Amino acid sequence: MRAVVLRHPGGPDVLRVERVPEPLPGLGECLIDVTLTGVNFDDLVQRAGAHPELPLPAVPGVEAVGRRRVDGRRVVALLRQGGGYAEVVAARDAYTVEVPAGIDDAQALGLFEQGGTAYGALLLAGRLRAGESVAVSAAAGGVGHLAVQLAVALGASPVIGLASTPAKRQFVKGLGADVALDPADPELADRLREAAGGMGVDLFVDSVGGPVARAGLAGLAPFGRLVCLGWRPAAADGPGTAGGDLPAVADVDDVTGVVALTTAQLARGSIGCAGFWMRHVVDHRELLSGIAERLFALAAHGRLTVHVDRTVALSEVGAAHAAVAARATTGKVLIDVRREM
């Protein structure tokens, strides 16, 4: 089969299409003939060598959608150990769900992993209630654009999206956000409070870290919550990682994304901080399938739509990585593993 192989860490040019043997399914696994896979930040992190626990050479890719060989049903799967950038994957049955009729492959792929992350951040970690205000950083990205739509669907008000360019802010407004803000605004905390009616935001969902997270904390209302999905270095080839070990520093570090917060600040502000990592949903079969079912239902009723920025062939994966790292994309970036060019 054809697959993208990573043999050593590096830039986007280290990703090469090769012919490799099909994977052999283990106990509790199924083979899937892949139609689409997606580019996720975790793939960029692996390519850069920040996941030393994953041995090389390896086929990157943490998700896939296609047909299960054993019964021909359409399924979408999460792949804890990678393997998605290929024509065939071996996926654990526990991490696989069937795709309902009416949901196409592209929508299913974006909804399952990135939609699940948005759902977990808003509801599991963020404890969002209807009528509360929500702000989302990187709101034009794969997770962010779904978090904005989901917040609207759940009755949040106002919904505030942060995006780095005027075009992206216009895109975020088109998703249903009431307000779109520039994350580089030096008065961002004040802008957040103003957008939320002067008291501050009830929930800030952040995947950037550094000064954006600091502004989000300063812009929280009493009893407001910050939910961290990960971090992105301010000047690097790619983003940071959600759920990884972070250095123990005692200040804001824009390279690692660490934000220090004292217990006194928590108490005086009556605020809370939480993290969310999709892996804890993946490992809980009932929760995973329940979230997928709810997201598919919202999509079927037109409340949630995955925006596809581009679909590339396997041979174009390096360029797709470069575009995502440069923050030149909005929504989901897909790979059609069947395309030659």
Secondary structure in CASP SS format (residue, H / E / C, confidence):
PFRMAT SS
TARGET T0000
AUTHOR 0000-0000-0000
METHOD secondary structure of the structure
MODEL  1
M C 1.00
R E 1.00
A E 1.00
V E 1.00
V E 1.00
L E 1.00
R C 1.00
H C 1.00
P C 1.00
G C 1.00
G C 1.00
P H 1.00
D H 1.00
V H 1.00
L E 1.00
R E 1.00
V E 1.00
E E 1.00
R E 1.00
V C 1.00
P C 1.00
E C 1.00
P C 1.00
L C 1.00
P C 1.00
G C 1.00
L C 1.00
G C 1.00
E E 1.00
C E 1.00
L E 1.00
I E 1.00
D E 1.00
V E 1.00
T E 1.00
L E 1.00
T E 1.00
G E 1.00
V C 1.00
N C 1.00
F H 1.00
D H 1.00
D H 1.00
L H 1.00
V H 1.00
Q H 1.00
R H 1.00
A C 1.00
G C 1.00
A C 1.00
H C 1.00
P C 1.00
E C 1.00
L C 1.00
P C 1.00
L C 1.00
P C 1.00
A E 1.00
V C 1.00
P C 1.00
G C 1.00
V C 1.00
E E 1.00
A E 1.00
V E 1.00
G E 1.00
R E 1.00
R E 1.00
R C 1.00
V C 1.00
D C 1.00
G C 1.00
R C 1.00
R E 1.00
V E 1.00
V E 1.00
A E 1.00
L E 1.00
L C 1.00
R C 1.00
Q C 1.00
G C 1.00
G C 1.00
G C 1.00
Y C 1.00
A E 1.00
E C 1.00
V E 1.00
V E 1.00
A E 1.00
A E 1.00
R E 1.00
D H 1.00
A H 1.00
Y H 1.00
T E 1.00
V E 1.00
E E 1.00
V C 1.00
P C 1.00
A C 1.00
G C 1.00
I C 1.00
D C 1.00
D H 1.00
A H 1.00
Q H 1.00
A H 1.00
L H 1.00
G H 1.00
L H 1.00
F H 1.00
E H 1.00
Q H 1.00
G H 1.00
G H 1.00
T H 1.00
A H 1.00
Y H 1.00
G H 1.00
A H 1.00
L H 1.00
L H 1.00
L H 1.00
A H 1.00
G C 1.00
R C 1.00
L C 1.00
R C 1.00
A C 1.00
G C 1.00
E C 1.00
S C 1.00
V E 1.00
A E 1.00
V E 1.00
S C 1.00
A C 1.00
A C 1.00
A C 1.00
G C 1.00
G C 1.00
V C 1.00
G H 1.00
H H 1.00
L H 1.00
A H 1.00
V H 1.00
Q H 1.00
L H 1.00
A H 1.00
V H 1.00
A H 1.00
L C 1.00
G C 1.00
A C 1.00
S C 1.00
P C 1.00
V E 1.00
I E 1.00
G E 1.00
L E 1.00
A C 1.00
S C 1.00
T C 1.00
P H 1.00
A H 1.00
K H 1.00
R H 1.00
Q H 1.00
F H 1.00
V H 1.00
K H 1.00
G H 1.00
L C 1.00
G C 1.00
A C 1.00
D C 1.00
V E 1.00
A E 1.00
L E 1.00
D C 1.00
P C 1.00
A C 1.00
D C 1.00
P C 1.00
E C 1.00
L H 1.00
A H 1.00
D H 1.00
R H 1.00
L H 1.00
R H 1.00
E H 1.00
A H 1.00
A C 1.00
G C 1.00
G C 1.00
M C 1.00
G C 1.00
V E 1.00
D E 1.00
L E 1.00
F E 1.00
V E 1.00
D E 1.00
S C 1.00
V C 1.00
G C 1.00
G H 1.00
P H 1.00
V H 1.00
A H 1.00
R H 1.00
A H 1.00
G H 1.00
L H 1.00
A H 1.00
G C 1.00
L E 1.00
A E 1.00
P E 1.00
F E 1.00
G E 1.00
R E 1.00
L E 1.00
V E 1.00
C E 1.00
L C 1.00
G C 1.00
W C 1.00
R C 1.00
P C 1.00
A C 1.00
A C 1.00
A C 1.00
D C 1.00
G C 1.00
P C 1.00
G C 1.00
T C 1.00
A C 1.00
G C 1.00
G C 1.00
D C 1.00
L C 1.00
P C 1.00
A C 1.00
V C 1.00
A C 1.00
D C 1.00
V C 1.00
D E 1.00
D C 1.00
V C 1.00
T C 1.00
G C 1.00
V E 1.00
V C 1.00
A C 1.00
L C 1.00
T C 1.00
T H 1.00
A H 1.00
Q H 1.00
L H 1.00
A H 1.00
R H 1.00
G H 1.00
S C 1.00
I C 1.00
G E 1.00
C E 1.00
A E 1.00
G E 1.00
F C 1.00
W C 1.00
M C 1.00
R H 1.00
H H 1.00
V H 1.00
V H 1.00
D C 1.00
H C 1.00
R H 1.00
E H 1.00
L H 1.00
L H 1.00
S H 1.00
G H 1.00
I H 1.00
A H 1.00
E H 1.00
R H 1.00
L H 1.00
F H 1.00
A H 1.00
L H 1.00
A H 1.00
A H 1.00
H C 1.00
G C 1.00
R C 1.00
L C 1.00
T C 1.00
V C 1.00
H C 1.00
V E 1.00
D E 1.00
R E 1.00
T E 1.00
V E 1.00
A E 1.00
L H 1.00
S H 1.00
E H 1.00
V H 1.00
G H 1.00
A H 1.00
A H 1.00
H H 1.00
A H 1.00
A H 1.00
V H 1.00
A H 1.00
A C 1.00
R C 1.00
A C 1.00
T C 1.00
T C 1.00
G C 1.00
K E 1.00
V E 1.00
L E 1.00
I E 1.00
D E 1.00
V C 1.00
R C 1.00
R C 1.00
E C 1.00
M C 1.00
END
